[in-house]
């Protein structure tokens, strides 16, 4: 059956199990729907702005060459049109995220009800998957197609002629959603070849059949890549791929990115423990994958390729270049399947195994339920409230605002100001000009509020440059894998003789 694994005849799927599966899908859809509330954050607005520059939907595939263009998502944003509610722009992610739960059920149902339901439950409730399953970007679509590609490779031993086209179509659509599927697809193809070699084929035969199986995927990727190459060779003012203004921390972007996503998948506890979350996750995944290979669990080859091979590919290429966990969400998305298979193996071993498996599953679900609650409560930021605070406290018809990150702040502020229909002019002051221009407001953009001061003092260096103090007037927080906290400071009208 499938990728050389056993069908669990002692754990058949009954109508009762199907009902539980439906309830799990409903819970996952509800969690993602709740996560779609609140303001759009920077990257969603950036994607929307790119979509509004297009004159036709297909320009997302060949003209809008930009790191923030996730083509299928950009097409959806274009079709949705401007000035819609945030949840409308996030609808494609909600649908894709919900269908991902169904796709995982399809992948795991060949191994019995227990593994199918546990995998579906984890995909439904794990906070990182809830988060990106409710964000107006291409990650949720990419994860859905990655699961479908995984299922195709898993079933390739039964009917490789049919599923190779399914694999190819899923990889092509995944790449059109987000390019981070590429190392995952490469590792899936490598796992297929290794499995064929281990099943008795010669090395040369395994290589040939791997190329044959991957040919439709290669053709699809050539189409997606052709659009990118064409666009890069056209004169444009928006061409930009990879990188960003964010610098890597001391531990490096690779470890920092893994730290972030694992940190929030375990409830968001243990802030600032550089490298700990990434290290523990690496040890856990390597150990569980090795265990599955030892007991000859058929998907072990696939898990090893994706959860070990894909990150090593990133590392060899010096990626990612920014310390954000979202770059590994495609790899992380397969952790629930590994956990489900490990739990399934433990359940069949002994009573102790059942207790350990049940306890681990309960702890993971509980931590992510708490994380999802925090996410729903705080969200990706409260930018509209920050705008209202600034606008309502400013007399006159001009808002004068300085920020330490002018582009990031102004992109979001312009968006919420437009939605609010303000008639006030907005004047942004660059960081280097703040001391001289003395704007009415300062907005500090950061990930947490822990580094915000109660007051900021500028000037006072000589008799012609009297000091001015900005008092913290509000903190508008964000929580989780996206969004930014804004510290909003208002200039005091009375200038003190010296800075405090």
Residue pairs with C-beta under 8 A, 6 or more apart in sequence:
1 7
1 110
1 157
1 158
2 110
2 154
2 155
2 157
2 158
2 298
3 153
3 154
3 155
3 156
3 157
3 195
3 298
3 299
3 301
3 302
4 157
4 195
4 199
4 298
5 110
5 111
5 297
5 298
5 299
6 111
6 298
7 110
7 111
7 112
8 111
8 112
8 114
8 115
8 344
10 112
11 111
11 112
11 113
11 114
11 115
12 112
12 113
13 109
13 112
13 113
13 116
14 113
17 113
17 116
17 117
20 117
21 105
21 116
21 117
21 120
24 101
24 117
24 120
24 121
24 124
25 98
25 101
25 102
25 105
25 120
25 124
27 124
27 125
28 97
28 98
28 101
28 120
28 123
28 124
28 125
28 130
28 133
29 94
29 98
31 124
31 125
31 130
31 134
31 372
32 93
32 94
32 97
32 98
32 130
32 133
32 134
33 87
33 94
33 134
34 134
34 376
35 130
35 131
35 133
35 134
35 135
35 372
35 375
35 376
36 86
36 87
36 90
36 91
36 93
36 94
36 134
37 86
37 87
37 376
37 379
38 86
38 379
38 380
38 381
38 382
39 86
39 379
39 380
39 381
39 382
39 383
39 384
39 412
39 416
40 48
40 86
40 89
40 136
40 380
40 412
40 415
41 380
41 381
41 383
41 412
41 478
41 482
41 483
41 484
42 408
42 411
42 412
42 484
43 68
43 137
43 482
44 86
44 89
44 90
44 135
44 136
44 137
45 411
45 412
45 415
46 68
46 411
47 68
47 69
47 70
47 73
47 74
47 77
47 136
47 137
48 77
48 82
48 89
48 136
48 415
49 411
50 64
50 66
50 68
50 69
50 74
50 238
51 60
51 64
51 74
51 75
51 77
51 78
52 78
52 82
53 64
53 238
54 60
54 63
54 64
54 74
54 78
57 75
57 78
57 79
58 75
60 69
60 71
60 72
60 74
60 75
60 78
61 71
61 176
61 224
61 227
62 227
62 228
62 230
62 231
63 231
63 234
63 236
64 71
64 74
64 231
64 238
65 228
65 231
65 232
65 236
65 238
65 239
65 240
65 241
66 238
66 239
66 240
66 241
67 240
67 241
67 242
67 243
67 244
70 137
70 138
70 139
70 141
70 142
70 177
70 178
71 138
71 176
71 177
71 224
72 92
72 138
72 141
72 173
72 176
72 177
73 92
73 93
73 136
73 137
73 138
73 141
73 177
74 138
76 89
76 91
76 92
77 89
77 136
80 88
80 89
80 91
83 418
83 419
86 136
87 94
89 136
90 134
90 135
90 136
92 136
92 140
92 141
93 132
93 133
93 134
93 135
93 136
93 137
93 139
93 140
93 141
94 133
94 134
94 140
96 133
96 140
96 141
96 143
96 144
97 129
97 130
97 132
97 133
97 134
97 140
97 143
97 144
98 133
99 144
100 123
100 129
100 133
100 140
100 143
100 144
100 147
100 333
101 120
101 123
101 124
103 144
103 147
103 148
103 151
104 119
104 120
104 123
104 147
104 336
104 337
105 116
105 119
105 120
106 151
107 119
107 147
107 150
107 151
107 154
107 337
108 115
108 116
108 119
108 120
108 337
108 340
109 116
110 154
110 155
111 341
111 344
112 344
114 343
114 344
114 347
115 340
115 341
115 343
115 344
118 339
118 340
118 343
118 344
118 361
119 336
119 337
119 339
119 340
121 365
122 335
122 336
122 339
122 340
122 361
122 364
122 365
123 129
123 333
123 336
125 365
125 368
125 369
125 372
126 265
126 335
126 336
126 364
126 368
127 264
127 265
127 268
127 368
127 371
127 372
127 375
127 480
128 261
128 264
128 265
128 325
128 329
128 332
128 481
129 143
129 329
129 333
129 336
130 368
130 372
130 375
131 264
131 375
131 480
131 481
131 482
132 139
132 140
132 143
132 326
132 329
132 481
133 140
133 143
134 140
135 380
135 482
137 178
138 177
138 178
139 177
139 178
139 180
139 326
139 329
139 330
141 173
141 174
141 177
141 178
142 174
142 177
142 178
142 180
142 181
142 330
143 329
143 330
143 333
145 170
145 171
145 173
145 174
145 177
145 181
146 170
146 174
146 181
146 184
146 185
146 330
146 333
146 334
147 333
148 166
148 170
149 166
149 167
149 170
149 171
149 174
149 181
149 184
149 185
149 188
149 217
150 188
150 302
150 306
150 334
150 337
151 166
152 163
152 164
152 166
152 167
152 170
153 163
153 167
153 188
153 189
153 191
153 192
153 302
154 298
154 299
154 302
155 163
156 163
156 164
156 167
156 192
156 213
157 195
157 199
160 209
160 213
164 212
164 213
164 214
164 215
164 216
164 217
165 216
167 188
167 213
167 214
167 216
167 217
168 214
168 215
168 216
168 217
168 218
168 219
168 220
169 216
169 220
171 181
171 185
171 217
171 220
171 221
172 217
172 219
172 220
172 221
172 223
172 224
173 220
174 181
174 185
175 181
175 182
175 185
175 220
175 221
175 224
175 225
176 224
178 330
180 327
180 328
180 329
180 330
181 330
182 221
183 309
183 310
183 313
183 314
183 331
184 306
184 310
184 330
184 331
185 217
185 221
186 310
186 313
187 305
187 306
187 309
187 310
187 313
188 302
188 305
188 306
189 210
189 213
189 214
189 217
190 210
190 305
190 309
191 301
191 302
191 304
191 305
191 306
191 309
192 210
192 213
192 214
193 206
193 207
193 209
193 210
194 206
194 301
194 305
195 301
196 205
196 206
196 209
196 210
197 203
197 205
197 206
198 301
201 209
228 241
231 239
232 239
232 241
242 321
243 321
243 322
244 321
244 322
246 322
246 323
246 324
248 256
248 321
248 322
248 323
249 256
249 274
249 323
250 274
251 259
251 274
251 275
253 319
253 320
253 321
253 322
253 323
254 311
254 314
254 315
254 319
254 320
255 274
255 275
255 278
256 274
256 323
257 320
257 322
257 323
257 324
257 325
257 326
257 327
257 328
258 277
258 278
258 281
258 282
258 311
258 325
258 328
259 273
259 274
259 275
259 276
259 277
259 278
259 325
260 323
260 324
260 325
260 481
261 325
261 326
261 328
261 329
261 332
261 481
262 277
262 278
262 280
262 281
262 325
262 332
263 269
263 270
263 271
263 277
263 325
264 325
264 371
264 480
264 481
265 332
265 335
265 367
265 368
265 371
266 277
266 364
266 367
267 367
267 368
267 370
267 371
268 370
268 371
268 374
268 479
268 480
269 367
270 276
270 277
271 448
282 311
285 307
285 308
285 335
285 338
286 308
288 303
288 338
288 339
288 342
289 300
289 303
289 304
289 307
289 308
289 338
291 342
291 345
292 299
292 300
292 303
292 338
292 341
292 342
292 345
293 300
293 301
293 304
295 345
297 341
297 345
299 337
299 341
303 334
303 337
303 338
303 341
306 331
306 334
307 331
307 334
307 335
307 338
310 330
310 331
311 328
311 331
314 320
314 327
314 328
319 327
320 327
320 328
324 481
325 332
325 481
326 481
326 482
339 360
339 361
339 364
342 357
343 357
343 360
343 361
345 353
346 353
346 354
346 356
346 357
347 353
347 354
347 357
371 480
374 479
374 480
375 479
375 480
377 479
378 477
378 478
378 479
378 480
379 478
379 479
379 483
380 478
380 480
380 482
380 483
381 412
381 476
381 477
381 478
381 483
381 484
381 485
381 486
382 476
382 477
382 478
382 486
383 412
383 413
383 415
383 416
383 476
383 486
384 416
384 419
384 420
385 474
385 476
386 416
386 443
386 474
386 476
386 486
386 488
387 413
387 416
387 417
387 420
387 422
388 420
389 473
389 474
389 488
390 399
390 401
390 441
390 488
391 399
391 417
391 420
391 422
391 424
393 473
393 490
394 424
394 440
394 441
396 424
397 423
397 424
397 425
398 424
398 425
398 426
398 427
399 424
399 425
399 426
399 427
399 440
399 441
400 427
400 429
400 437
400 439
400 440
400 441
401 409
401 413
401 426
401 427
401 428
401 429
401 439
401 440
401 441
401 442
401 443
402 428
402 429
402 430
402 431
402 433
402 434
402 437
402 439
402 441
402 442
402 443
403 409
403 410
403 428
403 429
403 431
403 442
403 443
403 444
403 445
404 431
404 444
404 445
405 431
405 445
406 428
406 429
406 430
406 431
408 445
408 484
409 428
409 443
409 445
409 486
410 426
410 428
413 426
413 443
414 426
417 424
417 426
427 439
429 437
429 439
434 442
434 458
435 458
435 459
435 465
438 458
438 459
438 468
438 491
439 491
440 490
440 491
441 470
441 488
441 489
441 490
441 491
442 456
442 470
442 488
442 489
442 491
443 486
443 487
443 488
443 489
444 452
444 486
444 487
444 489
445 484
445 485
445 486
446 452
446 484
446 485
446 487
447 478
447 484
447 485
448 485
449 475
449 477
449 485
449 487
452 472
452 475
452 487
453 472
454 471
454 472
455 469
455 470
455 471
455 472
455 489
455 500
456 469
456 470
456 489
457 467
457 468
457 469
457 470
457 499
457 500
458 467
458 468
458 469
458 470
458 499
459 465
459 466
459 467
459 468
459 499
460 466
460 467
460 498
460 499
466 495
467 495
467 496
467 497
467 498
467 499
468 491
468 492
468 495
469 491
469 492
469 495
469 496
469 499
469 500
470 489
470 490
470 491
470 492
471 489
471 490
471 492
472 487
472 488
472 489
473 488
473 489
473 490
474 487
474 488
475 485
475 486
475 487
475 488
476 485
476 486
476 488
477 485
478 484
478 485
